[in-house]
């Protein structure tokens, strides 16, 4: 194959595999797209060379279409998870005060506590950053320390961020030629 067609075809096949796996992965399971960043970097390098033949341009267009599909599905998955106000692995359990006498260092939080934290997160999805009032409220509801609440919120934002294709990566994927 001339120019970059073989590399682009490999990327297209990889993206098709990601789309297939993504469509078969239940919403309540985490999804990781291994190698996606490497694909984006390779596409960027190809586009920077300014030597795209017609066939490569067609493959890039197909890559763009499949990338848009992946992005839409990831966004739908995210919205489904956050709009239900709980993560699927958590069950709604009435909050009860933990009777543990030992601190819970290095262990998972009780499910009823996670439900409360997830409710707060869903209610504040547009700006999931804790105010002093939020921290006080969550401390009284969950009986966690301030540091635990801050760590939980930070980890939750990071995990949700991983579910998305960043706008920069999406832009690289969406580019059909170096001049658009």
C-alpha positions as CSV (number, residue, x, y, z in Angstrom):
1,X,0.0,0.0,0.0
2,X,1.3,3.4,-0.8
3,X,2.1,6.1,1.7
4,X,0.5,5.6,5.1
5,X,-2.5,3.4,4.0
6,X,-1.2,0.3,5.8
7,X,-0.7,2.2,9.1
8,X,-4.1,3.9,8.8
9,X,-5.8,0.7,7.9
10,X,-4.3,-0.9,11.1
11,X,-5.6,2.0,13.2
12,X,-9.0,1.8,11.5
13,X,-9.2,-2.0,12.3
14,X,-8.1,-1.3,15.9
15,X,-10.8,1.4,16.3
16,X,-13.4,-1.0,14.9
17,X,-12.4,-3.6,17.5
18,X,-12.7,-0.9,20.2
19,X,-16.2,0.0,19.0
20,X,-17.2,-3.6,18.9
21,X,-15.9,-4.3,22.4
22,X,-17.4,-1.0,23.7
23,X,-20.8,-1.9,22.2
24,X,-20.7,-5.3,23.9
25,X,-19.5,-4.1,27.3
26,X,-22.3,-3.6,29.8
27,X,-22.7,0.0,31.0
28,X,-22.0,-1.1,34.6
29,X,-18.5,-2.3,33.7
30,X,-15.5,0.0,33.3
31,X,-14.2,0.2,29.7
32,X,-10.5,0.9,28.8
33,X,-9.5,1.5,25.2
34,X,-5.9,0.2,25.2
35,X,-3.7,1.8,22.5
36,X,-6.0,4.6,21.6
37,X,-3.5,7.3,22.6
38,X,-0.9,5.6,20.4
39,X,-3.3,5.6,17.5
40,X,-3.9,9.3,17.9
41,X,-0.2,10.1,18.1
42,X,0.4,8.1,14.9
43,X,-2.4,9.9,13.1
44,X,-1.0,13.2,14.2
45,X,2.4,12.3,12.9
46,X,1.0,11.2,9.6
47,X,-1.1,14.4,9.3
48,X,2.0,16.6,10.1
49,X,3.9,15.1,7.1
50,X,1.5,16.8,4.7
51,X,1.7,13.9,2.3
52,X,-1.8,12.4,2.4
53,X,-2.8,10.6,-0.8
54,X,-6.5,10.2,-1.8
55,X,-6.8,6.6,-0.4
56,X,-5.3,7.6,2.9
57,X,-7.7,10.5,3.0
58,X,-10.6,8.1,2.6
59,X,-9.3,5.9,5.4
60,X,-8.9,9.0,7.6
61,X,-12.5,9.9,6.9
62,X,-13.6,6.4,8.0
63,X,-11.4,6.7,11.1
64,X,-13.2,10.0,11.8
65,X,-16.6,8.4,11.5
66,X,-15.8,5.5,13.8
67,X,-14.1,7.9,16.3
68,X,-17.3,9.9,16.4
69,X,-19.3,6.8,17.1
70,X,-16.9,5.8,19.9
71,X,-17.1,9.2,21.4
72,X,-20.9,9.2,21.3
73,X,-21.1,5.8,22.9
74,X,-18.7,6.8,25.7
75,X,-20.7,10.0,26.3
76,X,-23.9,8.0,26.5
77,X,-22.4,5.5,28.9
78,X,-21.2,8.3,31.1
79,X,-24.6,10.0,31.1
80,X,-26.4,6.7,31.9
81,X,-24.1,6.1,34.8
82,X,-24.3,9.7,36.2
83,X,-28.0,10.3,35.6
84,X,-29.0,7.2,37.6
85,X,-27.3,9.0,40.5
86,X,-25.5,5.8,41.6
87,X,-22.8,3.6,40.1
88,X,-24.1,0.3,39.1
89,X,-21.8,-1.6,41.4
90,X,-23.3,0.2,44.4
91,X,-26.7,-0.8,45.7
92,X,-29.0,1.7,47.4
93,X,-28.8,0.7,51.1
94,X,-30.2,2.9,53.9
95,X,-27.3,4.7,55.6
96,X,-26.4,3.2,58.9
97,X,-23.7,4.3,61.3
98,X,-20.8,1.9,61.0
99,X,-20.1,0.0,64.1
100,X,-16.4,-0.6,63.3
101,X,-14.2,0.3,66.2
102,X,-11.0,0.3,64.0
103,X,-10.3,3.0,61.4
104,X,-10.9,1.9,57.8
105,X,-7.4,2.7,56.5
106,X,-6.7,1.1,53.1
107,X,-10.1,-0.5,52.8
108,X,-13.1,0.3,50.7
109,X,-15.8,2.6,52.0
110,X,-19.1,1.1,53.1
111,X,-21.5,0.9,50.3
112,X,-24.1,3.1,52.0
113,X,-21.4,5.8,52.3
114,X,-20.5,5.5,48.6
115,X,-24.2,5.9,47.7
116,X,-24.3,9.2,49.6
117,X,-21.1,10.4,48.0
118,X,-22.3,9.3,44.5
119,X,-25.6,11.2,45.0
120,X,-23.6,14.3,45.9
121,X,-21.5,13.8,42.8
122,X,-24.5,13.3,40.5
123,X,-26.1,16.4,41.9
124,X,-22.9,18.4,41.3
125,X,-21.8,16.8,38.0
126,X,-21.4,20.2,36.2
127,X,-18.9,21.3,38.8
128,X,-17.9,18.3,41.0
129,X,-15.7,20.3,43.3
130,X,-16.3,20.4,47.1
131,X,-17.1,23.6,48.9
132,X,-16.7,23.9,52.7
133,X,-20.4,23.5,53.1
134,X,-20.3,20.3,50.9
135,X,-17.6,18.9,53.0
136,X,-19.4,19.6,56.3
137,X,-22.6,18.1,54.9
138,X,-20.9,15.0,53.6
139,X,-18.9,14.6,56.9
140,X,-22.1,14.6,58.9
141,X,-23.9,12.2,56.5
142,X,-21.0,9.8,56.0
143,X,-19.0,10.1,59.2
144,X,-15.8,10.3,57.1
145,X,-12.9,12.6,57.7
146,X,-12.5,15.6,55.5
147,X,-9.4,14.1,53.9
148,X,-11.3,10.9,53.0
149,X,-14.1,13.0,51.4
150,X,-11.6,15.1,49.4
151,X,-9.7,12.0,48.3
152,X,-12.9,10.3,47.2
153,X,-14.1,13.3,45.2
154,X,-10.7,13.7,43.5
155,X,-10.6,10.0,42.6
156,X,-14.1,10.1,41.3
157,X,-13.3,13.1,39.0
158,X,-10.2,11.3,37.8
159,X,-12.1,8.1,37.0
160,X,-14.9,10.0,35.2
161,X,-12.3,11.9,33.2
162,X,-10.8,8.6,32.1
163,X,-14.1,7.6,30.6
164,X,-13.9,10.4,28.0
165,X,-11.9,10.9,25.0
166,X,-10.3,14.3,25.6
167,X,-11.4,17.1,23.2
168,X,-7.7,17.3,22.0
169,X,-7.7,13.6,21.1
170,X,-11.1,13.9,19.5
171,X,-9.9,16.8,17.5
172,X,-6.9,14.8,16.2
173,X,-9.3,11.9,15.4
174,X,-11.7,14.3,13.6
175,X,-9.1,15.8,11.4
176,X,-9.4,14.6,7.8
177,X,-6.4,16.5,6.5
178,X,-3.7,18.7,7.9
179,X,-5.4,21.8,6.5
180,X,-8.9,21.5,8.2
